[in-house]
Amino acid sequence: MTAVIEYLLANPLFLIPILLLVAMMVWAILKKLLKMAAVVVIAGVLYVLLVEYFGTGL
């Protein structure tokens, strides 16, 4: 494993595309997590509004 890392550090021409791929993967994961968090927040707000509307309280 260290040989591969040393090879990539010695040849930045190969390192740049790999870093770009990693950055794109991290960005895609973050986007999915943000969307999931938004859905959870919206569902939570709707649940609280529904409970308040029917008067059962929290």
C-alpha positions as CSV (number, residue, x, y, z in Angstrom):
1,M,0.0,0.0,0.0
2,T,2.8,2.4,0.8
3,A,4.4,1.7,-2.5
4,V,1.2,2.8,-4.3
5,I,1.1,6.0,-2.3
6,E,4.7,6.7,-2.9
7,Y,4.2,6.1,-6.6
8,L,1.3,8.5,-6.7
9,L,3.1,11.2,-4.8
10,A,6.1,10.8,-7.1
11,N,3.8,11.2,-10.2
12,P,1.3,14.0,-9.6
13,L,-0.1,13.4,-13.1
14,F,-1.9,10.3,-11.8
15,L,-2.7,11.8,-8.4
16,I,-4.8,14.7,-9.8
17,P,-7.6,12.5,-11.4
18,I,-7.8,10.3,-8.4
19,L,-8.2,13.3,-6.1
20,L,-10.9,14.7,-8.4
21,L,-12.8,11.4,-8.3
22,V,-12.5,11.3,-4.5
23,A,-13.8,14.9,-4.2
24,M,-16.7,14.1,-6.5
25,M,-17.6,11.1,-4.4
26,V,-17.4,13.0,-1.2
27,W,-19.6,15.8,-2.7
28,A,-22.2,13.3,-3.8
29,I,-22.3,11.7,-0.3
30,L,-22.7,15.1,1.3
31,K,-25.5,16.0,-1.1
32,K,-27.4,12.8,-0.3
33,L,-26.9,13.4,3.5
34,L,-28.2,17.0,3.2
35,K,-31.2,15.9,1.2
36,M,-32.0,13.2,3.8
37,A,-31.6,15.7,6.6
38,A,-34.0,18.1,4.8
39,V,-36.6,15.4,4.4
40,V,-36.3,14.4,8.1
41,V,-36.7,18.1,9.2
42,I,-39.7,18.6,6.9
43,A,-41.3,15.3,8.2
44,G,-40.6,16.4,11.8
45,V,-42.2,19.8,11.3
46,L,-45.2,18.3,9.6
47,Y,-45.6,15.8,12.5
48,V,-45.5,18.6,15.1
49,L,-48.0,20.7,13.1
50,L,-50.3,17.7,12.8
51,V,-50.1,16.9,16.5
52,E,-50.8,20.5,17.4
53,Y,-53.7,20.7,14.9
54,F,-55.5,17.7,16.4
55,G,-54.8,19.0,19.9
56,T,-53.1,15.9,21.4
57,G,-50.1,17.9,22.5
58,L,-46.5,16.8,22.5
